[in-house]
Amino acid sequence: MSWDVRVLTIFPEMFPGPLGESLAGKAAADGLWSLRTVNIRDFAPDRHATVDDSPFGGGPGMVMRPDVVHAALESVAGAPGPVIYLTPRGRPLDQETVRGLARGAGMTVLCGRYEGVDERVLEAHDVVEVSLGDFVLSGGEPAAIALIDACVRLLPGVMGAEESLEEESFQAGLLEYPHYTRPAEWQGRRVPEVLLSGHHENIRAWRREQAERVTRERRPDLWARAVARI
Ligand code: ADE
């Protein structure tokens, strides 16, 4: 069964973009997932294809009109999965949410521009607001690409090495340990001896320690949660 994404945007030419390359591109070519763009502008009622208007109450920027966004959402009504609106106001995205989405049948992603989307259409369609983090992009499209990429790599059959996913679950909630490849010495810097030892148990223990150290040092918030789980 294919995992199907609809992207509602006023910039359909931004897609598939990076999703047409590499792992995600190959997986789409293999029929494991599909992406369809819906041009919100096609649902504008006037011949100038106006999708936005000035905000009630004044202020800078423009707001996407509820009637136009509604019509675009209606055009994909009945499609499986949640409707996700990418916005810095949303719930911060994490790997657990990504896993949940990847286990489902797909999703509809609404990309906003301007100052945002009229609140009423978000309410009317039970839209789930999701943020990539505490920074502001000029629109939802790059965020949509990141969200879709994170989901697609988890779909069954997509990751070449299933081991990579196993390794991720071994490391659940921790940041990655440091990686090294040949040469064993480069510009006077040596690869940690344990990695050259061939002793798998010691290597595993070293990697675990390193992952814990990096997490503790860089992300005390993640570390506190990881400790609570152990
Ligand atoms: N749109 C604009 N900024 C965003 C962010 N930080 N996350 C998700 N969508 C966005």
Residues whose N, C-alpha, C, O or C-beta is under 5 A from the ligand:
A	BS01	ADE	L86 T87 P88 V130 S131 L132 G133 F135 V136 L137 G139 G140 A143
